[in-house]
Amino acid sequence: MNDSRLLPVGSSPLEVAAARACAEIERTPVNIRTLW
């Protein structure tokens, strides 16, 4: 992961993975209303 993350240095691997997953899903070009 690059140095541009906003998590603190002592973040757990789970927190880092969750942040990475949220960043990836944000790029999905589908409207939330369409999904539900």
PDB file of N, CA, C and O in Angstrom:
ATOM      1  N   MET A   1       0.852  -1.179   0.000  1.00  0.00           N
ATOM      2  CA  MET A   1       0.000   0.000   0.000  1.00  0.00           C
ATOM      3  C   MET A   1       0.890   1.232   0.000  1.00  0.00           C
ATOM      4  O   MET A   1       1.960   1.224   0.609  1.00  0.00           O
ATOM      5  N   ASN A   2       0.468   2.266  -0.661  1.00  0.00           N
ATOM      6  CA  ASN A   2       1.302   3.455  -0.742  1.00  0.00           C
ATOM      7  C   ASN A   2       1.198   4.303   0.520  1.00  0.00           C
ATOM      8  O   ASN A   2       0.410   4.000   1.416  1.00  0.00           O
ATOM      9  N   ASP A   3       1.988   5.356   0.585  1.00  0.00           N
ATOM     10  CA  ASP A   3       2.049   6.199   1.779  1.00  0.00           C
ATOM     11  C   ASP A   3       0.924   7.214   1.865  1.00  0.00           C
ATOM     12  O   ASP A   3       0.915   8.026   2.790  1.00  0.00           O
ATOM     13  N   SER A   4      -0.024   7.203   0.938  1.00  0.00           N
ATOM     14  CA  SER A   4      -1.096   8.198   0.947  1.00  0.00           C
ATOM     15  C   SER A   4      -2.306   7.765   1.770  1.00  0.00           C
ATOM     16  O   SER A   4      -3.333   8.444   1.756  1.00  0.00           O
ATOM     17  N   ARG A   5      -2.202   6.661   2.476  1.00  0.00           N
ATOM     18  CA  ARG A   5      -3.335   6.215   3.288  1.00  0.00           C
ATOM     19  C   ARG A   5      -3.530   7.130   4.490  1.00  0.00           C
ATOM     20  O   ARG A   5      -2.593   7.787   4.943  1.00  0.00           O
ATOM     21  N   LEU A   6      -4.747   7.163   4.996  1.00  0.00           N
ATOM     22  CA  LEU A   6      -5.086   8.045   6.108  1.00  0.00           C
ATOM     23  C   LEU A   6      -5.111   7.321   7.447  1.00  0.00           C
ATOM     24  O   LEU A   6      -5.380   7.938   8.478  1.00  0.00           O
ATOM     25  N   LEU A   7      -4.837   6.036   7.447  1.00  0.00           N
ATOM     26  CA  LEU A   7      -4.852   5.270   8.688  1.00  0.00           C
ATOM     27  C   LEU A   7      -3.592   5.553   9.511  1.00  0.00           C
ATOM     28  O   LEU A   7      -2.539   5.863   8.954  1.00  0.00           O
ATOM     29  N   PRO A   8      -3.704   5.444  10.834  1.00  0.00           N
ATOM     30  CA  PRO A   8      -2.522   5.617  11.679  1.00  0.00           C
ATOM     31  C   PRO A   8      -1.496   4.508  11.435  1.00  0.00           C
ATOM     32  O   PRO A   8      -1.829   3.457  10.889  1.00  0.00           O
ATOM     33  N   VAL A   9      -0.280   4.744  11.833  1.00  0.00           N
ATOM     34  CA  VAL A   9       0.809   3.796  11.617  1.00  0.00           C
ATOM     35  C   VAL A   9       0.535   2.447  12.281  1.00  0.00           C
ATOM     36  O   VAL A   9       0.891   1.413  11.716  1.00  0.00           O
ATOM     37  N   GLY A  10      -0.078   2.426  13.444  1.00  0.00           N
ATOM     38  CA  GLY A  10      -0.308   1.180  14.167  1.00  0.00           C
ATOM     39  C   GLY A  10      -1.583   0.448  13.799  1.00  0.00           C
ATOM     40  O   GLY A  10      -2.054  -0.383  14.576  1.00  0.00           O
ATOM     41  N   SER A  11      -2.152   0.728  12.647  1.00  0.00           N
ATOM     42  CA  SER A  11      -3.407   0.078  12.244  1.00  0.00           C
ATOM     43  C   SER A  11      -3.213  -1.422  12.058  1.00  0.00           C
ATOM     44  O   SER A  11      -2.158  -1.879  11.620  1.00  0.00           O
ATOM     45  N   SER A  12      -4.247  -2.171  12.399  1.00  0.00           N
ATOM     46  CA  SER A  12      -4.181  -3.630  12.257  1.00  0.00           C
ATOM     47  C   SER A  12      -4.298  -4.012  10.781  1.00  0.00           C
ATOM     48  O   SER A  12      -4.789  -3.222   9.974  1.00  0.00           O
ATOM     49  N   PRO A  13      -3.853  -5.210  10.425  1.00  0.00           N
ATOM     50  CA  PRO A  13      -4.010  -5.673   9.044  1.00  0.00           C
ATOM     51  C   PRO A  13      -5.471  -5.673   8.589  1.00  0.00           C
ATOM     52  O   PRO A  13      -5.753  -5.415   7.419  1.00  0.00           O
ATOM     53  N   LEU A  14      -6.394  -5.958   9.500  1.00  0.00           N
ATOM     54  CA  LEU A  14      -7.815  -5.936   9.153  1.00  0.00           C
ATOM     55  C   LEU A  14      -8.269  -4.523   8.791  1.00  0.00           C
ATOM     56  O   LEU A  14      -9.015  -4.340   7.829  1.00  0.00           O
ATOM     57  N   GLU A  15      -7.829  -3.536   9.546  1.00  0.00           N
ATOM     58  CA  GLU A  15      -8.193  -2.146   9.251  1.00  0.00           C
ATOM     59  C   GLU A  15      -7.614  -1.701   7.915  1.00  0.00           C
ATOM     60  O   GLU A  15      -8.280  -1.005   7.149  1.00  0.00           O
ATOM     61  N   VAL A  16      -6.389  -2.095   7.637  1.00  0.00           N
ATOM     62  CA  VAL A  16      -5.752  -1.745   6.362  1.00  0.00           C
ATOM     63  C   VAL A  16      -6.496  -2.412   5.207  1.00  0.00           C
ATOM     64  O   VAL A  16      -6.732  -1.782   4.176  1.00  0.00           O
ATOM     65  N   ALA A  17      -6.865  -3.682   5.375  1.00  0.00           N
ATOM     66  CA  ALA A  17      -7.600  -4.397   4.326  1.00  0.00           C
ATOM     67  C   ALA A  17      -8.974  -3.785   4.101  1.00  0.00           C
ATOM     68  O   ALA A  17      -9.424  -3.674   2.961  1.00  0.00           O
ATOM     69  N   ALA A  18      -9.646  -3.385   5.178  1.00  0.00           N
ATOM     70  CA  ALA A  18     -10.965  -2.759   5.045  1.00  0.00           C
ATOM     71  C   ALA A  18     -10.858  -1.426   4.318  1.00  0.00           C
ATOM     72  O   ALA A  18     -11.694  -1.116   3.469  1.00  0.00           O
ATOM     73  N   ALA A  19      -9.853  -0.646   4.637  1.00  0.00           N
ATOM     74  CA  ALA A  19      -9.658   0.638   3.964  1.00  0.00           C
ATOM     75  C   ALA A  19      -9.365   0.434   2.482  1.00  0.00           C
ATOM     76  O   ALA A  19      -9.854   1.180   1.634  1.00  0.00           O
ATOM     77  N   ARG A  20      -8.565  -0.579   2.183  1.00  0.00           N
ATOM     78  CA  ARG A  20      -8.239  -0.872   0.783  1.00  0.00           C
ATOM     79  C   ARG A  20      -9.486  -1.319   0.020  1.00  0.00           C
ATOM     80  O   ARG A  20      -9.698  -0.911  -1.122  1.00  0.00           O
ATOM     81  N   ALA A  21     -10.308  -2.154   0.651  1.00  0.00           N
ATOM     82  CA  ALA A  21     -11.538  -2.632   0.012  1.00  0.00           C
ATOM     83  C   ALA A  21     -12.509  -1.484  -0.233  1.00  0.00           C
ATOM     84  O   ALA A  21     -13.137  -1.416  -1.290  1.00  0.00           O
ATOM     85  N   CYS A  22     -12.635  -0.590   0.729  1.00  0.00           N
ATOM     86  CA  CYS A  22     -13.531   0.563   0.563  1.00  0.00           C
ATOM     87  C   CYS A  22     -13.041   1.475  -0.556  1.00  0.00           C
ATOM     88  O   CYS A  22     -13.845   2.030  -1.304  1.00  0.00           O
ATOM     89  N   ALA A  23     -11.741   1.629  -0.671  1.00  0.00           N
ATOM     90  CA  ALA A  23     -11.186   2.460  -1.736  1.00  0.00           C
ATOM     91  C   ALA A  23     -11.459   1.836  -3.102  1.00  0.00           C
ATOM     92  O   ALA A  23     -11.725   2.552  -4.067  1.00  0.00           O
ATOM     93  N   GLU A  24     -11.396   0.520  -3.190  1.00  0.00           N
ATOM     94  CA  GLU A  24     -11.661  -0.162  -4.457  1.00  0.00           C
ATOM     95  C   GLU A  24     -13.135  -0.073  -4.846  1.00  0.00           C
ATOM     96  O   GLU A  24     -13.449   0.191  -6.007  1.00  0.00           O
ATOM     97  N   ILE A  25     -14.033  -0.288  -3.900  1.00  0.00           N
ATOM     98  CA  ILE A  25     -15.467  -0.270  -4.212  1.00  0.00           C
ATOM     99  C   ILE A  25     -15.923   1.131  -4.602  1.00  0.00           C
ATOM    100  O   ILE A  25     -16.905   1.291  -5.326  1.00  0.00           O
ATOM    101  N   GLU A  26     -15.212   2.138  -4.124  1.00  0.00           N
ATOM    102  CA  GLU A  26     -15.563   3.520  -4.459  1.00  0.00           C
ATOM    103  C   GLU A  26     -15.406   3.783  -5.953  1.00  0.00           C
ATOM    104  O   GLU A  26     -16.073   4.658  -6.504  1.00  0.00           O
ATOM    105  N   ARG A  27     -14.533   3.032  -6.605  1.00  0.00           N
ATOM    106  CA  ARG A  27     -14.292   3.223  -8.041  1.00  0.00           C
ATOM    107  C   ARG A  27     -15.332   2.544  -8.921  1.00  0.00           C
ATOM    108  O   ARG A  27     -15.318   2.732 -10.138  1.00  0.00           O
ATOM    109  N   THR A  28     -16.224   1.769  -8.344  1.00  0.00           N
ATOM    110  CA  THR A  28     -17.229   1.043  -9.115  1.00  0.00           C
ATOM    111  C   THR A  28     -18.241   2.023  -9.712  1.00  0.00           C
ATOM    112  O   THR A  28     -18.886   2.766  -8.971  1.00  0.00           O
ATOM    113  N   PRO A  29     -18.388   2.036 -11.036  1.00  0.00           N
ATOM    114  CA  PRO A  29     -19.265   3.016 -11.687  1.00  0.00           C
ATOM    115  C   PRO A  29     -20.741   2.613 -11.708  1.00  0.00           C
ATOM    116  O   PRO A  29     -21.417   2.804 -12.719  1.00  0.00           O
ATOM    117  N   VAL A  30     -21.241   2.063 -10.613  1.00  0.00           N
ATOM    118  CA  VAL A  30     -22.637   1.655 -10.539  1.00  0.00           C
ATOM    119  C   VAL A  30     -23.311   2.456  -9.444  1.00  0.00           C
ATOM    120  O   VAL A  30     -22.795   2.579  -8.333  1.00  0.00           O
ATOM    121  N   ASN A  31     -24.465   2.994  -9.772  1.00  0.00           N
ATOM    122  CA  ASN A  31     -25.229   3.752  -8.797  1.00  0.00           C
ATOM    123  C   ASN A  31     -25.764   2.802  -7.730  1.00  0.00           C
ATOM    124  O   ASN A  31     -26.253   1.723  -8.061  1.00  0.00           O
ATOM    125  N   ILE A  32     -25.681   3.179  -6.469  1.00  0.00           N
ATOM    126  CA  ILE A  32     -26.160   2.331  -5.371  1.00  0.00           C
ATOM    127  C   ILE A  32     -27.634   1.982  -5.556  1.00  0.00           C
ATOM    128  O   ILE A  32     -28.047   0.862  -5.258  1.00  0.00           O
ATOM    129  N   ARG A  33     -28.414   2.916  -6.038  1.00  0.00           N
ATOM    130  CA  ARG A  33     -29.838   2.673  -6.259  1.00  0.00           C
ATOM    131  C   ARG A  33     -30.056   1.542  -7.266  1.00  0.00           C
ATOM    132  O   ARG A  33     -31.023   0.788  -7.155  1.00  0.00           O
ATOM    133  N   THR A  34     -29.170   1.426  -8.236  1.00  0.00           N
ATOM    134  CA  THR A  34     -29.264   0.352  -9.220  1.00  0.00           C
ATOM    135  C   THR A  34     -28.997  -1.009  -8.577  1.00  0.00           C
ATOM    136  O   THR A  34     -29.622  -2.003  -8.947  1.00  0.00           O
ATOM    137  N   LEU A  35     -28.088  -1.057  -7.632  1.00  0.00           N
ATOM    138  CA  LEU A  35     -27.745  -2.317  -6.975  1.00  0.00           C
ATOM    139  C   LEU A  35     -28.874  -2.838  -6.109  1.00  0.00           C
ATOM    140  O   LEU A  35     -29.072  -4.050  -6.027  1.00  0.00           O
ATOM    141  N   TRP A  36     -29.615  -1.962  -5.464  1.00  0.00           N
ATOM    142  CA  TRP A  36     -30.681  -2.386  -4.567  1.00  0.00           C
ATOM    143  C   TRP A  36     -31.979  -2.277  -5.304  1.00  0.00           C
ATOM    144  O   TRP A  36     -33.033  -2.584  -4.747  1.00  0.00           O
TER     145      TRP A  36
END
